[in-house]
Amino acid sequence: MNIATVRFPISRKKIDFSSCGIELRIGDRCIVTTDRGVEMGTVTDISKVEMLPEENLKRVLRKATERDLYLSEKNKNKEIRAAALCKRRIEARKLPMKLSRVEYLFDGSRVIFYFTAEHRVDFRELVKDLARELRTRIEMRQIGARDEARLIGSLGCCSMHENCSRLFLSEMESVSVRTVKSQGLGMNLSRLTGMCGRLKCCLNFISEGDPSREPACRRRKEKTSSGKRDSEPEEPTVN
């Protein structure tokens, strides 16, 4: 029996499913049923087991077909139009909120609007406007700064091609000032904060006896203190 670990593009969460004899490989996209409904995800791992775990695993419905991929792309176009509509209605109703992302579930049964706001927002009239135009179930979900950074994605502060929260983190853990102090790092907020304005998630990665998982800022500090400096690219000479 094979168990497929599937990752979803928006939430970045990984969930195990029973493949039920369907031949899947890492990187394949498949259709599954979750607590939210029918969704499409990407296979990140395949493992063989003699017996299924005690928890009741849901099954993979099918490997994504050409039509499934077409519907997925079509939903992306719908998300763009829904985002534009929502921004217009937010501005018209002068609501103190900022839209971060729109997600259409694969089967079109629900549209989720992710937004940030300083305080609670009464968006009941906004939901009525959206439901009237989109003709489907509307869900408004308020998120924090870290979750917004994960949804939007960007170049990491350490020059990684994508920020950690979007690249591989499935759970957003808080980072405390105590964590910074325990690593002997100075409280230079301009270097310790990420694109979300909060302390960088990588400050939680440090592991005793595993220097490869230490934040780049700490490794750089240790090299400098030992007399070794990071090499910097030379500037081109202008003749």
Secondary structure, DSSP 8 states (H G I E B T S, - for coil): -EEEEEE-TTT--EEEEE-TT----TT-EEEEE-SSSEEEEEEEEEEE-SS--SS---BEEEE--HHHHHHHHHHHHHHHHHHHHHHHHHHHHT-S-EEEEEEE-TTSSEEEEEEE-SS----HHHHHHHHHHH-SEEEEEE--HHHHHHHH----TTS-SS-HHHHT-SS-----HHHHHHTT----HHHHB-TTSSB-GGGG---TT-GGGS-HHHHHHHHHHTT------------
